Amino acid sequence: MSGFKAFILKGNLIEIAVGLIMALSFAAVTTTFTEWLTGLLPVSDDIFSGEVGSFGAFLNAVIAFLILAAVVYFFVVVPYTRAKERFFPSEEPGTPADVAVLEEIRDLLKARGGNV
């Protein structure tokens, strides 16, 4: 079970899923905006007989996108971030252990009189 927990929290699975959800939702916004915009163009040979596209559909898609973004953020991203920090805390700031060992070796060589 701990391997699965590590796979879910350490991997980029959640980030990819959130990105896919947001991209698909934004695709709907882009599609309705394009339909609305092209609806403003003349449809037939008569330049004055063009139909106006539905701005309401575009506004609906934008609002749906914002609601979906809020839901994904508060119900997926925030809990994921908290779980990731709880189970896999970030390293404390400072010198990494391997660099600290190398610095200690350097200091010991200096103390012995070696050229470093």
C-alpha positions, -999 to +999 in steps of 0.1 A: +000+000+000+029+024+007+042+018-028+009+029-043+008+059-020+043+069-031+032+064-068+002+087-064+019+114-043+054+114-056+046+110-093+032+136-115-001+117-119-022+143-101-006+172-120-012+155-153-048+148-144-055+184-133-038+197-165-060+174-186-092+184-169-083+221-172-073+218-209-105+200-218-126+226-200-107+254-217-112+237-250-150+242-245-144+279-239-123+282-270-149+263-291-178+284-280-158+316-284-149+306-320-185+296-327-197+330-314-170+349-333-176+331-366-214+336-361-208+373-364-194+369-399-218+370-429-232+335-437-245+340-473-235+361-503-256+390-490-232+407-466-260+421-445-278+388-438-252+374-414-265+359-382-252+369-348-237+340-328-248+333-292-227+353-268-247+336-240-232+302-249-197+317-247-204+333-214-219+301-201-187+282-211-165+308-194-185+306-161-185+268-163-147+269-168-142+291-138-165+269-116-146+238-127-113+255-120-124+264-085-137+229-079-106+212-092-084+236-071-102+232-038-111+195-040-081+181-059-051+204-058-053+216-022-058+182-006-031+167-029-007+194-018-014+189+019-011+151+015+021+154-004+036+177+023+024+154+051+037+121+036+067+135+017+079+167+034+102+189+014+138+189+023+149+216+048+168+245+033+206+243+037+235+224+024+227+189+010+244+160+028+268+151+000+280+187-003+285+189+034+306+158+034+327+172+005+332+205+024+342+185+055+368+166+035+381+199+020+384+214+055+403+183+068+427+185+038+433+222+045+440+214+081+466+188+071+483+214+050+473+201+016+467+224-014+431+226-021 
